[in-house]
């Protein structure tokens, strides 16, 4: 058989069970995170091929889905950036047999990998948003998802980890005690997919993926020594005076150095003072305030994956410019010059790590763009999100 017919294979069942079992036990003993599973929605899933879809609002989503579906040892479709770390890459390639995916970048290899996994009878896990939000709310589903589901023509199920984004917020430095309540459901069977239109499939997928963790787990407590540690990486605009990058988050309080405004975040994720009661409200207000006629510019560091497959955060440097229509990047990495202009609608969206970088692909190469002010990362990415949503006529939230 030629290289094009290379098998995906299945995850090593022993390693899978031991690995996920150990992680779950570690969370219970050393963190205090409790996982509760309702697998009734998977009751008629006896074997593959099948597709599992899930909202992506937390770094532990892979754990909730993996444990919920452990009897099927599923094949995960995972972002390429996870493969840029040596140990994780070794595990994903040799034991998990995961399928790498370039986010918001045309990637025929991913589709071929998914089709091979289907033909091998695997249960496949896909996060249809294509990236993880920084707040406990979902992004819109990536265009093309419904077409892929129609093409696969296999049963589709959904796994949702209610509380995962509160136990492991993307902006927080660590994990929290509390409940992750995992629910499962069946979305489509194969016969139904054969007669539904792509638009009908799309509407249903949008409905099951749409998730607000603050509402789903309202009133639940997620204690932490400092409830706001890292929150100033995503909340950058003061709701009282409107100043930017003047907020600090420490000792469970968010404070503005410009006007003195202060509010406390409780362990049930509610603010005690000010105009906003929750992180979601504050975050999406910032997006509403963004002026798409503004032009953003900055000198940046560029990270890139080297020949060894590892991410080098000091691969190069450059200058970036952003307006409502395009992103322009000039500079170099590993000695290769860049003079690149990308229409935002073709970019789609930008995965990011608060207070560090946001990601784009240049000639299908993953680049980490690191602004001079790390707190501005979230503004760069939400500016792109808002512009793309406007051009496509879709809603980012609500």
C-alpha positions as CSV (number, residue, x, y, z in Angstrom):
1,X,0.0,0.0,0.0
2,X,1.2,3.5,-0.8
3,X,1.7,6.3,1.6
4,X,-1.6,7.8,0.7
5,X,-3.3,4.7,2.1
6,X,-1.5,4.7,5.4
7,X,-3.8,3.5,8.2
8,X,-4.8,5.8,11.1
9,X,-4.9,2.9,13.5
10,X,-6.6,2.9,16.9
11,X,-5.4,4.3,20.3
12,X,-3.7,1.8,22.5
13,X,-6.5,0.6,24.8
14,X,-4.3,-0.2,27.8
15,X,-2.5,3.1,27.6
16,X,-5.8,4.9,27.0
17,X,-7.5,3.4,30.0
18,X,-4.5,3.9,32.3
19,X,-3.8,7.4,31.1
20,X,-7.3,8.8,31.4
21,X,-7.9,6.9,34.7
22,X,-4.8,8.4,36.2
23,X,-5.7,11.9,35.1
24,X,-9.2,11.6,36.5
25,X,-7.9,10.3,39.8
26,X,-5.3,13.1,40.0
27,X,-8.0,15.7,39.6
28,X,-10.1,14.2,42.3
29,X,-7.3,13.8,44.8
30,X,-5.0,16.7,44.2
31,X,-7.4,19.4,42.8
32,X,-10.8,18.4,44.1
33,X,-12.5,18.5,40.7
34,X,-15.3,16.0,40.6
35,X,-16.5,14.4,37.3
36,X,-20.0,13.1,37.0
37,X,-21.0,11.2,33.8
38,X,-24.3,10.5,32.2
39,X,-23.6,8.2,29.3
40,X,-27.2,7.5,28.5
41,X,-27.0,9.4,25.2
42,X,-24.4,6.9,24.0
43,X,-26.5,3.8,24.8
44,X,-27.0,2.7,21.2
45,X,-23.3,3.3,20.3
46,X,-21.9,-0.2,20.2
47,X,-19.0,0.3,17.9
48,X,-17.7,2.6,15.1
49,X,-17.7,4.2,12.8
50,X,-19.3,7.1,14.6
51,X,-18.6,10.8,15.2
52,X,-18.5,12.5,18.6
53,X,-18.8,16.3,18.6
54,X,-18.3,18.5,21.6
55,X,-18.2,22.2,22.6
56,X,-14.6,23.4,23.2
57,X,-14.6,25.8,26.1
58,X,-11.9,24.3,28.3
59,X,-8.5,22.7,28.3
60,X,-9.9,19.6,30.0
61,X,-12.6,19.0,27.2
62,X,-10.4,16.2,25.9
63,X,-10.5,14.5,29.3
64,X,-14.3,14.8,29.7
65,X,-14.8,13.4,26.2
66,X,-12.1,10.8,26.6
67,X,-13.4,9.4,29.9
68,X,-17.1,9.5,28.7
69,X,-16.2,7.5,25.6
70,X,-13.4,5.3,27.1
71,X,-15.0,2.0,26.0
72,X,-14.6,3.1,22.3
73,X,-11.0,4.4,22.6
74,X,-11.9,7.3,20.2
75,X,-9.6,8.9,17.6
76,X,-9.3,12.7,18.3
77,X,-8.9,15.4,15.7
78,X,-6.6,17.8,17.4
79,X,-5.0,21.2,16.7
80,X,-1.5,21.1,15.1
81,X,-0.1,23.3,17.9
82,X,-0.4,20.3,20.3
83,X,2.0,18.4,18.1
84,X,4.6,21.2,18.5
85,X,5.5,19.9,22.0
86,X,7.9,16.9,22.1
87,X,6.4,14.7,24.8
88,X,2.8,15.4,23.8
89,X,3.7,14.8,20.1
90,X,5.2,11.5,21.0
91,X,2.1,10.4,22.9
92,X,-0.4,11.7,20.3
93,X,1.4,10.0,17.4
94,X,2.4,6.7,18.9
95,X,-0.4,5.9,21.4
96,X,-3.4,8.1,20.6
97,X,-3.1,8.0,16.8
98,X,-4.6,11.4,16.8
99,X,-5.3,13.3,13.6
100,X,-3.6,16.7,13.4
101,X,-5.6,19.7,12.1
102,X,-4.5,23.1,10.9
103,X,-7.0,25.6,12.4
104,X,-8.7,28.0,9.9
105,X,-6.4,26.8,7.1
106,X,-7.4,24.6,4.2
107,X,-6.1,21.1,5.1
108,X,-6.9,18.2,2.8
109,X,-4.8,16.0,5.0
110,X,-7.1,16.3,7.9
111,X,-10.2,15.3,5.8
112,X,-8.3,12.4,4.4
113,X,-7.3,11.3,7.9
114,X,-10.9,11.5,9.1
115,X,-12.2,9.5,6.1
116,X,-9.6,6.8,6.8
117,X,-10.6,6.7,10.4
118,X,-14.2,6.2,9.4
119,X,-13.2,3.4,6.9
120,X,-11.3,1.7,9.7
121,X,-14.4,1.8,11.9
122,X,-13.1,4.3,14.5
123,X,-15.1,6.5,16.7
124,X,-13.9,10.0,15.8
125,X,-13.9,13.1,18.1
126,X,-14.2,16.5,16.6
127,X,-14.5,20.0,18.2
128,X,-16.5,21.9,15.6
129,X,-15.7,25.4,16.7
130,X,-12.1,24.8,15.7
131,X,-10.6,26.6,18.7
132,X,-11.2,27.2,22.4
133,X,-12.8,30.4,23.7
134,X,-11.2,32.3,26.6
135,X,-14.6,32.7,28.3
136,X,-17.1,30.0,29.3
137,X,-19.1,30.4,26.1
138,X,-18.8,28.8,22.7
139,X,-17.7,30.2,19.4
140,X,-19.7,29.8,16.2
141,X,-19.2,26.4,14.5
142,X,-16.5,26.4,11.8
143,X,-17.9,26.7,8.2
144,X,-17.7,23.3,6.4
145,X,-18.6,21.2,9.5
146,X,-22.1,20.3,8.2
147,X,-20.7,19.4,4.8
148,X,-18.2,17.0,6.5
149,X,-20.9,15.4,8.6
150,X,-23.1,14.9,5.6
151,X,-20.2,13.4,3.7
152,X,-19.3,11.0,6.5
153,X,-22.8,9.7,6.8
154,X,-22.2,8.0,10.2
155,X,-24.1,8.3,13.5
156,X,-23.3,11.5,15.4
157,X,-23.3,12.0,19.2
158,X,-22.5,15.0,21.5
159,X,-20.6,15.1,24.8
160,X,-20.8,18.3,26.9
161,X,-18.8,18.9,30.0
162,X,-20.9,21.3,32.0
163,X,-18.6,23.2,34.3
164,X,-15.4,22.3,32.5
165,X,-14.7,26.0,31.7
166,X,-15.3,26.9,35.3
167,X,-13.0,24.2,36.7
168,X,-10.3,25.0,34.1
169,X,-10.7,28.6,32.7
170,X,-8.4,29.3,29.8
171,X,-7.2,32.6,31.4
172,X,-6.5,31.0,34.8
173,X,-3.2,29.7,36.0
174,X,-4.2,26.2,37.3
175,X,-7.3,24.2,38.0
176,X,-10.2,24.6,40.5
177,X,-12.3,22.4,42.7
178,X,-15.9,21.9,41.7
179,X,-18.2,19.8,39.6
180,X,-17.9,18.9,35.9
181,X,-21.2,17.4,35.0
182,X,-20.8,15.5,31.7
183,X,-23.9,14.9,29.5
184,X,-24.3,12.9,26.3
185,X,-26.8,12.9,23.5
186,X,-27.5,11.4,20.1
187,X,-27.6,14.1,17.4
188,X,-28.1,12.1,14.1
189,X,-28.3,8.6,12.9
190,X,-26.9,7.6,9.5
191,X,-30.3,7.2,7.8
192,X,-31.4,10.7,9.0
193,X,-28.2,12.3,7.6
194,X,-28.9,10.8,4.2
195,X,-32.1,12.7,3.8
196,X,-31.3,16.0,5.6
197,X,-29.9,19.0,3.7
198,X,-26.6,20.6,4.7
199,X,-28.5,23.6,6.0
200,X,-30.7,21.4,8.3
201,X,-27.6,19.6,9.6
202,X,-25.9,22.9,10.2
203,X,-28.8,24.3,12.2
204,X,-28.9,21.2,14.5
205,X,-25.1,21.1,15.0
206,X,-25.2,24.9,15.9
207,X,-27.9,24.2,18.4
208,X,-26.2,21.3,20.2
209,X,-22.7,22.9,20.3
210,X,-24.0,26.3,21.5
211,X,-23.2,26.4,25.2
212,X,-22.9,28.9,28.1
213,X,-21.1,27.3,31.1
214,X,-22.0,30.2,33.4
215,X,-25.7,29.5,32.8
216,X,-25.4,25.8,32.8
217,X,-23.7,25.7,36.2
218,X,-25.2,28.8,37.8
219,X,-24.9,28.7,41.6
220,X,-22.1,26.1,41.6
221,X,-19.0,27.0,43.5
222,X,-15.4,26.7,42.1
223,X,-13.2,27.8,45.0
224,X,-9.7,29.1,44.4
225,X,-7.1,31.0,46.5
226,X,-7.2,33.8,44.0
227,X,-10.4,33.7,41.8
228,X,-9.1,36.2,39.3
229,X,-5.5,35.1,38.7
230,X,-4.9,35.8,35.0
231,X,-8.2,37.4,34.3
232,X,-6.6,40.7,33.2
233,X,-5.3,38.7,30.2
234,X,-8.8,38.7,28.7
235,X,-10.5,41.7,30.4
236,X,-8.6,44.7,29.2
237,X,-11.2,47.6,29.2
238,X,-12.4,49.3,32.3
239,X,-16.3,49.4,32.3
240,X,-16.3,52.6,34.3
241,X,-13.7,54.9,32.7
242,X,-13.2,53.0,29.4
243,X,-9.3,53.0,29.7
244,X,-7.5,50.0,28.2
245,X,-4.8,47.8,29.7
246,X,-5.0,49.5,33.1
247,X,-6.7,46.6,34.8
248,X,-5.0,44.4,37.3
249,X,-6.3,41.1,38.6
250,X,-5.1,39.8,42.0
251,X,-6.3,38.8,45.4
252,X,-9.7,37.9,43.9
253,X,-10.2,41.5,42.8
254,X,-10.1,43.3,39.4
255,X,-9.0,46.9,39.8
256,X,-8.5,49.8,37.4
257,X,-5.3,51.9,38.0
258,X,-6.8,54.8,36.0
259,X,-10.0,55.5,37.9
260,X,-9.8,53.2,41.0
261,X,-12.8,51.0,40.1
262,X,-12.6,47.6,41.9
263,X,-14.8,44.5,41.9
264,X,-14.4,41.1,43.5
265,X,-15.1,37.8,41.7
266,X,-16.8,35.2,43.9
267,X,-16.1,31.5,43.7
268,X,-19.5,31.1,42.0
269,X,-18.2,33.4,39.2
270,X,-20.2,36.5,40.0
271,X,-18.8,40.0,40.3
272,X,-19.8,41.9,43.4
273,X,-19.6,45.5,42.0
274,X,-20.0,47.4,38.8
275,X,-22.2,47.1,35.7
276,X,-21.4,43.5,34.9
277,X,-22.3,40.4,36.9
278,X,-20.3,37.9,34.9
279,X,-17.1,37.4,32.9
280,X,-19.1,36.7,29.7
281,X,-21.0,40.0,30.1
282,X,-17.8,42.0,30.5
283,X,-16.0,40.2,27.7
284,X,-18.7,40.6,25.1
285,X,-19.2,44.2,26.1
286,X,-15.5,44.7,25.1
287,X,-16.3,43.3,21.7
288,X,-19.3,45.5,21.3
289,X,-17.1,48.5,22.0
290,X,-14.5,47.6,19.4
291,X,-14.4,50.2,16.6
292,X,-13.7,48.4,13.3
293,X,-12.6,51.6,11.7
294,X,-9.6,51.6,14.1
295,X,-6.2,50.5,12.7
296,X,-4.1,48.4,15.0
297,X,-0.3,48.2,14.5
298,X,2.6,46.7,16.6
299,X,6.1,45.3,16.5
300,X,6.0,41.7,17.4
301,X,8.0,38.6,18.1
302,X,7.3,35.6,15.9
303,X,7.3,32.0,17.0
304,X,7.4,29.1,14.5
305,X,7.9,25.4,14.4
306,X,11.5,24.4,13.6
307,X,12.8,21.5,11.6
308,X,12.6,19.3,14.8
309,X,8.9,19.8,15.0
310,X,9.1,21.9,18.2
311,X,7.8,25.5,18.6
312,X,10.5,28.1,18.9
313,X,9.0,31.3,20.4
314,X,12.1,33.3,19.3
315,X,12.1,32.3,15.6
316,X,11.9,35.8,14.3
317,X,10.3,39.3,14.5
318,X,8.2,41.6,12.5
319,X,5.5,44.3,12.2
320,X,1.8,43.6,12.1
321,X,-1.0,45.8,10.9
322,X,-4.8,45.1,11.2
323,X,-7.8,46.8,9.8
324,X,-11.4,45.7,9.2
325,X,-10.5,44.1,5.9
326,X,-7.0,42.6,6.2
327,X,-4.1,41.5,8.3
328,X,-0.6,42.5,7.1
329,X,2.6,41.0,8.4
330,X,6.2,42.0,7.5
331,X,9.3,40.5,9.0
332,X,11.2,37.2,9.1
333,X,11.5,33.9,10.9
334,X,14.3,31.4,10.6
335,X,15.9,33.7,8.1
336,X,12.8,33.6,5.8
337,X,11.4,37.0,4.8
338,X,7.6,37.6,5.1
339,X,5.6,40.3,3.3
340,X,2.1,38.9,3.7
341,X,-1.4,40.3,3.4
342,X,-4.3,38.2,4.4
343,X,-8.0,39.1,3.9
344,X,-9.8,38.5,7.3
345,X,-12.6,36.6,5.8
346,X,-10.2,34.0,4.5
347,X,-8.4,33.9,7.8
348,X,-11.7,33.1,9.6
349,X,-10.4,33.3,13.2
350,X,-7.3,33.2,15.3
351,X,-6.7,30.7,18.1
352,X,-4.8,32.4,21.0
353,X,-3.3,32.1,24.4
354,X,-4.1,35.1,26.6
355,X,-1.2,37.2,27.7
356,X,1.1,35.4,25.2
357,X,0.3,35.0,21.4
358,X,-2.3,34.5,18.7
359,X,-1.9,32.1,15.8
360,X,-2.0,32.4,12.0
361,X,-0.8,30.2,9.2
362,X,1.7,31.4,6.6
363,X,2.1,29.1,3.6
364,X,0.6,26.4,5.9
365,X,3.2,27.1,8.5
366,X,2.0,27.7,12.1
367,X,3.2,31.1,13.4
368,X,2.8,32.5,16.9
369,X,2.4,36.3,16.8
370,X,3.5,37.9,20.1
371,X,2.6,41.6,20.6
372,X,4.8,44.0,22.6
373,X,2.0,44.3,25.2
374,X,0.8,40.7,26.0
375,X,-2.5,42.1,27.4
376,X,-3.4,43.2,23.9
377,X,-3.6,39.7,22.5
378,X,-7.3,39.4,23.2
379,X,-8.0,42.7,21.5
380,X,-6.2,41.6,18.3
381,X,-8.2,38.3,18.2
382,X,-11.6,39.7,19.0
383,X,-11.1,42.5,16.5
384,X,-10.6,39.8,13.8
385,X,-13.6,37.8,15.2
386,X,-15.9,40.8,15.1
387,X,-14.8,41.8,11.6
388,X,-15.3,38.3,10.2
389,X,-18.7,37.9,11.9
390,X,-19.8,41.2,10.3
391,X,-18.6,40.1,6.8
392,X,-20.3,36.7,7.1
393,X,-23.5,38.0,8.7
394,X,-23.2,35.7,11.8
395,X,-23.4,36.3,15.5
396,X,-20.4,35.8,17.8
397,X,-22.6,35.3,20.9
398,X,-26.1,35.6,22.2
